[in-house]
Amino acid sequence: MLLAGPYLAIALWCTTLIENGGPGWLHLVVLLCIWNALKMLGTGPASVVLLTKARAREHRAQRQEPSDVPLRELTRSSR
C-alpha cells in the first residue's frame, strides 16, 4: 500500500508538467500511475484479509493436532 504514495506523487508531477506546456504523452504516464496506485491500494486490504484467513486456518489445524508433549513426559517419568 505504501507504493501508492509515490505513484500518486509521480502522477501529480506529470500533471503539473502537462499544465506548464509539457508533452501530451505524459497523460498516459498519469493514467498508468493512477491505475497502479489504485491497484496498490486494493492489494493492501485484500492481502490482510487473506493473511488473517491463513493464520486462522493454521491455528485451527494446530489445535486439532494431537500434542506429543504429554507422551514424552509419561515415558520419561516411567524410567
N, CA, C and O atoms as a GROMACS GRO file, in nm:
protein
  316
    1MET      N    1   0.082  -0.119   0.000
    1MET     CA    2   0.000   0.000   0.000
    1MET      C    3   0.086   0.125   0.000
    1MET      O    4   0.045   0.230  -0.049
    2LEU      N    5   0.206   0.114   0.055
    2LEU     CA    6   0.292   0.232   0.061
    2LEU      C    7   0.340   0.277  -0.077
    2LEU      O    8   0.380   0.392  -0.094
    3LEU      N    9   0.335   0.188  -0.175
    3LEU     CA   10   0.376   0.226  -0.310
    3LEU      C   11   0.275   0.317  -0.379
    3LEU      O   12   0.307   0.379  -0.480
    4ALA      N   13   0.155   0.325  -0.325
    4ALA     CA   14   0.054   0.412  -0.386
    4ALA      C   15   0.096   0.558  -0.376
    4ALA      O   16   0.069   0.636  -0.467
    5GLY      N   17   0.161   0.596  -0.269
    5GLY     CA   18   0.206   0.734  -0.250
    5GLY      C   19   0.300   0.782  -0.359
    5GLY      O   20   0.273   0.886  -0.421
    6PRO      N   21   0.409   0.710  -0.386
    6PRO     CA   22   0.498   0.752  -0.495
    6PRO      C   23   0.429   0.756  -0.632
    6PRO      O   24   0.456   0.845  -0.712
    7TYR      N   25   0.341   0.660  -0.657
    7TYR     CA   26   0.269   0.661  -0.784
    7TYR      C   27   0.183   0.787  -0.797
    7TYR      O   28   0.179   0.850  -0.903
    8LEU      N   29   0.114   0.823  -0.689
    8LEU     CA   30   0.032   0.944  -0.694
    8LEU      C   31   0.118   1.070  -0.703
    8LEU      O   32   0.079   1.168  -0.767
    9ALA      N   33   0.235   1.067  -0.640
    9ALA     CA   34   0.325   1.183  -0.649
    9ALA      C   35   0.376   1.200  -0.792
    9ALA      O   36   0.385   1.313  -0.842
   10ILE      N   37   0.409   1.091  -0.859
   10ILE     CA   38   0.454   1.097  -0.998
   10ILE      C   39   0.341   1.148  -1.088
   10ILE      O   40   0.364   1.227  -1.179
   11ALA      N   41   0.218   1.101  -1.060
   11ALA     CA   42   0.103   1.147  -1.139
   11ALA      C   43   0.083   1.298  -1.121
   11ALA      O   44   0.055   1.369  -1.218
   12LEU      N   45   0.096   1.345  -0.998
   12LEU     CA   46   0.082   1.488  -0.973
   12LEU      C   47   0.192   1.568  -1.043
   12LEU      O   48   0.166   1.674  -1.100
   13TRP      N   49   0.312   1.518  -1.038
   13TRP     CA   50   0.425   1.586  -1.101
   13TRP      C   51   0.406   1.592  -1.253
   13TRP      O   52   0.431   1.695  -1.316
   14CYS      N   53   0.362   1.480  -1.311
   14CYS     CA   54   0.338   1.478  -1.456
   14CYS      C   55   0.223   1.572  -1.493
   14CYS      O   56   0.228   1.637  -1.598
   15THR      N   57   0.120   1.579  -1.410
   15THR     CA   58   0.009   1.669  -1.435
   15THR      C   59   0.056   1.814  -1.434
   15THR      O   60   0.014   1.895  -1.517
   16THR      N   61   0.143   1.846  -1.340
   16THR     CA   62   0.199   1.981  -1.334
   16THR      C   63   0.280   2.011  -1.460
   16THR      O   64   0.273   2.121  -1.515
   17LEU      N   65   0.359   1.912  -1.505
   17LEU     CA   66   0.436   1.931  -1.628
   17LEU      C   67   0.345   1.954  -1.748
   17LEU      O   68   0.374   2.037  -1.834
   18ILE      N   69   0.235   1.881  -1.755
   18ILE     CA   70   0.141   1.894  -1.866
   18ILE      C   71   0.078   2.033  -1.866
   18ILE      O   72   0.064   2.096  -1.971
   19GLU      N   73   0.039   2.080  -1.747
   19GLU     CA   74  -0.023   2.212  -1.737
   19GLU      C   75   0.073   2.324  -1.776
   19GLU      O   76   0.030   2.430  -1.821
   20ASN      N   77   0.202   2.301  -1.757
   20ASN     CA   78   0.302   2.402  -1.793
   20ASN      C   79   0.357   2.383  -1.933
   20ASN      O   80   0.466   2.432  -1.964
   21GLY      N   81   0.285   2.312  -2.017
   21GLY     CA   82   0.324   2.300  -2.157
   21GLY      C   83   0.404   2.177  -2.190
   21GLY      O   84   0.473   2.175  -2.293
   22GLY      N   85   0.400   2.074  -2.108
   22GLY     CA   86   0.474   1.950  -2.135
   22GLY      C   87   0.411   1.871  -2.248
   22GLY      O   88   0.303   1.907  -2.296
   23PRO      N   89   0.476   1.764  -2.289
   23PRO     CA   90   0.425   1.683  -2.400
   23PRO      C   91   0.297   1.609  -2.360
   23PRO      O   92   0.276   1.576  -2.243
   24GLY      N   93   0.214   1.584  -2.457
   24GLY     CA   94   0.085   1.520  -2.435
   24GLY      C   95   0.093   1.375  -2.395
   24GLY      O   96   0.001   1.322  -2.333
   25TRP      N   97   0.204   1.307  -2.429
   25TRP     CA   98   0.216   1.167  -2.394
   25TRP      C   99   0.226   1.146  -2.244
   25TRP      O  100   0.212   1.033  -2.195
   26LEU      N  101   0.249   1.254  -2.169
   26LEU     CA  102   0.254   1.240  -2.023
   26LEU      C  103   0.116   1.204  -1.966
   26LEU      O  104   0.107   1.155  -1.853
   27HIS      N  105   0.010   1.228  -2.043
   27HIS     CA  106  -0.123   1.186  -2.000
   27HIS      C  107  -0.126   1.034  -1.978
   27HIS      O  108  -0.191   0.985  -1.886
   28LEU      N  109  -0.057   0.961  -2.064
   28LEU     CA  110  -0.052   0.815  -2.049
   28LEU      C  111   0.023   0.776  -1.921
   28LEU      O  112  -0.015   0.680  -1.853
   29VAL      N  113   0.128   0.849  -1.891
   29VAL     CA  114   0.203   0.822  -1.768
   29VAL      C  115   0.114   0.849  -1.646
   29VAL      O  116   0.117   0.773  -1.549
   30VAL      N  117   0.036   0.957  -1.652
   30VAL     CA  118  -0.056   0.990  -1.542
   30VAL      C  119  -0.158   0.878  -1.524
   30VAL      O  120  -0.183   0.834  -1.412
   31LEU      N  121  -0.217   0.831  -1.634
   31LEU     CA  122  -0.315   0.722  -1.626
   31LEU      C  123  -0.252   0.594  -1.570
   31LEU      O  124  -0.313   0.525  -1.488
   32LEU      N  125  -0.133   0.564  -1.615
   32LEU     CA  126  -0.064   0.444  -1.568
   32LEU      C  127  -0.033   0.453  -1.419
   32LEU      O  128  -0.051   0.356  -1.345
   33CYS      N  129   0.012   0.569  -1.375
   33CYS     CA  130   0.045   0.586  -1.233
   33CYS      C  131  -0.079   0.580  -1.145
   33CYS      O  132  -0.076   0.520  -1.038
   34ILE      N  133  -0.187   0.641  -1.190
   34ILE     CA  134  -0.311   0.635  -1.112
   34ILE      C  135  -0.363   0.492  -1.108
   34ILE      O  136  -0.410   0.446  -1.003
   35TRP      N  137  -0.357   0.420  -1.218
   35TRP     CA  138  -0.401   0.281  -1.222
   35TRP      C  139  -0.320   0.196  -1.126
   35TRP      O  140  -0.375   0.115  -1.051
   36ASN      N  141  -0.188   0.213  -1.128
   36ASN     CA  142  -0.102   0.136  -1.038
   36ASN      C  143  -0.126   0.173  -0.892
   36ASN      O  144  -0.121   0.086  -0.805
   37ALA      N  145  -0.152   0.300  -0.863
   37ALA     CA  146  -0.180   0.341  -0.726
   37ALA      C  147  -0.309   0.276  -0.676
   37ALA      O  148  -0.316   0.233  -0.561
   38LEU      N  149  -0.411   0.270  -0.762
   38LEU     CA  150  -0.536   0.205  -0.723
   38LEU      C  151  -0.516   0.055  -0.699
   38LEU      O  152  -0.575  -0.001  -0.607
   39LYS      N  153  -0.433  -0.008  -0.782
   39LYS     CA  154  -0.404  -0.150  -0.761
   39LYS      C  155  -0.335  -0.172  -0.628
   39LYS      O  156  -0.368  -0.266  -0.555
   40MET      N  157  -0.239  -0.086  -0.594
   40MET     CA  158  -0.167  -0.100  -0.467
   40MET      C  159  -0.261  -0.076  -0.349
   40MET      O  160  -0.252  -0.146  -0.248
   41LEU      N  161  -0.350   0.020  -0.360
   41LEU     CA  162  -0.445   0.046  -0.252
   41LEU      C  163  -0.543  -0.070  -0.234
   41LEU      O  164  -0.588  -0.096  -0.122
   42GLY      N  165  -0.576  -0.139  -0.340
   42GLY     CA  166  -0.665  -0.254  -0.330
   42GLY      C  167  -0.595  -0.380  -0.282
   42GLY      O  168  -0.656  -0.463  -0.215
   43THR      N  169  -0.468  -0.393  -0.316
   43THR     CA  170  -0.393  -0.512  -0.279
   43THR      C  171  -0.367  -0.517  -0.128
   43THR      O  172  -0.365  -0.626  -0.070
   44GLY      N  173  -0.347  -0.402  -0.066
   44GLY     CA  174  -0.316  -0.399   0.077
   44GLY      C  175  -0.424  -0.463   0.162
   44GLY      O  176  -0.395  -0.560   0.233
   45PRO      N  177  -0.547  -0.412   0.160
   45PRO     CA  178  -0.651  -0.474   0.242
   45PRO      C  179  -0.682  -0.619   0.202
   45PRO      O  180  -0.713  -0.701   0.288
   46ALA      N  181  -0.674  -0.649   0.074
   46ALA     CA  182  -0.700  -0.787   0.031
   46ALA      C  183  -0.596  -0.882   0.088
   46ALA      O  184  -0.631  -0.992   0.131
   47SER      N  185  -0.471  -0.842   0.090
   47SER     CA  186  -0.367  -0.930   0.145
   47SER      C  187  -0.381  -0.945   0.296
   47SER      O  188  -0.350  -1.052   0.350
   48VAL      N  189  -0.427  -0.841   0.365
   48VAL     CA  190  -0.451  -0.854   0.510
   48VAL      C  191  -0.562  -0.956   0.537
   48VAL      O  192  -0.550  -1.037   0.629
   49VAL      N  193  -0.667  -0.953   0.458
   49VAL     CA  194  -0.777  -1.049   0.475
   49VAL      C  195  -0.727  -1.191   0.448
   49VAL      O  196  -0.758  -1.282   0.525
   50LEU      N  197  -0.652  -1.209   0.341
   50LEU     CA  198  -0.600  -1.343   0.309
   50LEU      C  199  -0.503  -1.393   0.415
   50LEU      O  200  -0.505  -1.511   0.449
   51LEU      N  201  -0.419  -1.306   0.468
   51LEU     CA  202  -0.325  -1.344   0.572
   51LEU      C  203  -0.399  -1.382   0.700
   51LEU      O  204  -0.362  -1.480   0.766
   52THR      N  205  -0.502  -1.308   0.734
   52THR     CA  206  -0.581  -1.339   0.853
   52THR      C  207  -0.648  -1.476   0.840
   52THR      O  208  -0.650  -1.554   0.935
   53LYS      N  209  -0.703  -1.504   0.723
   53LYS     CA  210  -0.765  -1.635   0.699
   53LYS      C  211  -0.663  -1.748   0.710
   53LYS      O  212  -0.692  -1.853   0.767
   54ALA      N  213  -0.544  -1.727   0.655
   54ALA     CA  214  -0.441  -1.830   0.660
   54ALA      C  215  -0.395  -1.854   0.803
   54ALA      O  216  -0.375  -1.969   0.843
   55ARG      N  217  -0.379  -1.748   0.881
   55ARG     CA  218  -0.338  -1.764   1.022
   55ARG      C  219  -0.445  -1.837   1.101
   55ARG      O  220  -0.414  -1.922   1.184
   56ALA      N  221  -0.571  -1.805   1.077
   56ALA     CA  222  -0.680  -1.873   1.147
   56ALA      C  223  -0.683  -2.021   1.111
   56ALA      O  224  -0.704  -2.106   1.198
   57ARG      N  225  -0.661  -2.052   0.984
   57ARG     CA  226  -0.657  -2.191   0.940
   57ARG      C  227  -0.542  -2.266   1.007
   57ARG      O  228  -0.559  -2.380   1.050
   58GLU      N  229  -0.423  -2.202   1.016
   58GLU     CA  230  -0.309  -2.264   1.083
   58GLU      C  231  -0.337  -2.286   1.230
   58GLU      O  232  -0.301  -2.390   1.286
   59HIS      N  233  -0.402  -2.190   1.293
   59HIS     CA  234  -0.434  -2.201   1.436
   59HIS      C  235  -0.530  -2.316   1.460
   59HIS      O  236  -0.513  -2.393   1.555
   60ARG      N  237  -0.633  -2.329   1.374
   60ARG     CA  238  -0.728  -2.439   1.386
   60ARG      C  239  -0.659  -2.574   1.367
   60ARG      O  240  -0.686  -2.669   1.440
   61ALA      N  241  -0.571  -2.582   1.269
   61ALA     CA  242  -0.500  -2.708   1.242
   61ALA      C  243  -0.409  -2.744   1.359
   61ALA      O  244  -0.394  -2.861   1.393
   62GLN      N  245  -0.349  -2.645   1.419
   62GLN     CA  246  -0.259  -2.670   1.531
   62GLN      C  247  -0.338  -2.717   1.654
   62GLN      O  248  -0.289  -2.800   1.730
   63ARG      N  249  -0.457  -2.664   1.675
   63ARG     CA  250  -0.539  -2.704   1.788
   63ARG      C  251  -0.589  -2.847   1.771
   63ARG      O  252  -0.601  -2.920   1.870
   64GLN      N  253  -0.619  -2.888   1.649
   64GLN     CA  254  -0.672  -3.021   1.624
   64GLN      C  255  -0.564  -3.128   1.624
   64GLN      O  256  -0.595  -3.247   1.639
   65GLU      N  257  -0.440  -3.088   1.608
   65GLU     CA  258  -0.329  -3.182   1.601
   65GLU      C  259  -0.298  -3.234   1.741
   65GLU      O  260  -0.286  -3.155   1.835
   66PRO      N  261  -0.285  -3.367   1.759
   66PRO     CA  262  -0.254  -3.419   1.892
   66PRO      C  263  -0.113  -3.378   1.934
   66PRO      O  264  -0.020  -3.376   1.854
   67SER      N  265  -0.099  -3.346   2.059
   67SER     CA  266   0.028  -3.298   2.111
   67SER      C  267   0.113  -3.417   2.157
   67SER      O  268   0.061  -3.512   2.215
   68ASP      N  269   0.244  -3.413   2.130
   68ASP     CA  270   0.336  -3.518   2.172
   68ASP      C  271   0.396  -3.490   2.310
   68ASP      O  272   0.460  -3.579   2.366
   69VAL      N  273   0.377  -3.375   2.364
   69VAL     CA  274   0.441  -3.337   2.490
   69VAL      C  275   0.399  -3.428   2.605
   69VAL      O  276   0.487  -3.477   2.675
   70PRO      N  277   0.271  -3.453   2.629
   70PRO     CA  278   0.235  -3.541   2.741
   70PRO      C  279   0.290  -3.683   2.724
   70PRO      O  280   0.326  -3.746   2.824
   71LEU      N  281   0.298  -3.734   2.603
   71LEU     CA  282   0.351  -3.868   2.578
   71LEU      C  283   0.497  -3.875   2.616
   71LEU      O  284   0.541  -3.973   2.675
   72ARG      N  285   0.574  -3.773   2.584
   72ARG     CA  286   0.716  -3.770   2.619
   72ARG      C  287   0.733  -3.763   2.769
   72ARG      O  288   0.822  -3.827   2.825
   73GLU      N  289   0.650  -3.686   2.836
   73GLU     CA  290   0.660  -3.674   2.981
   73GLU      C  291   0.629  -3.807   3.048
   73GLU      O  292   0.692  -3.842   3.148
   74LEU      N  293   0.532  -3.882   2.994
   74LEU     CA  294   0.499  -4.012   3.052
   74LEU      C  295   0.614  -4.110   3.037
   74LEU      O  296   0.643  -4.186   3.130
   75THR      N  297   0.679  -4.109   2.923
   75THR     CA  298   0.789  -4.205   2.902
   75THR      C  299   0.910  -4.168   2.986
   75THR      O  300   0.983  -4.258   3.027
   76ARG      N  301   0.934  -4.044   3.014
   76ARG     CA  302   1.046  -4.001   3.099
   76ARG      C  303   1.020  -4.038   3.244
   76ARG      O  304   1.112  -4.081   3.315
   77SER      N  305   0.897  -4.022   3.290
   77SER     CA  306   0.866  -4.046   3.430
   77SER      C  307   0.865  -4.196   3.462
   77SER      O  308   0.883  -4.235   3.577
   78SER      N  309   0.842  -4.279   3.362
   78SER     CA  310   0.839  -4.423   3.386
   78SER      C  311   0.978  -4.484   3.392
   78SER      O  312   0.991  -4.599   3.433
   79ARG      N  313   1.078  -4.414   3.353
   79ARG     CA  314   1.216  -4.468   3.352
   79ARG      C  315   1.274  -4.470   3.487
   79ARG      O  316   1.388  -4.512   3.504
   0.00000   0.00000   0.00000
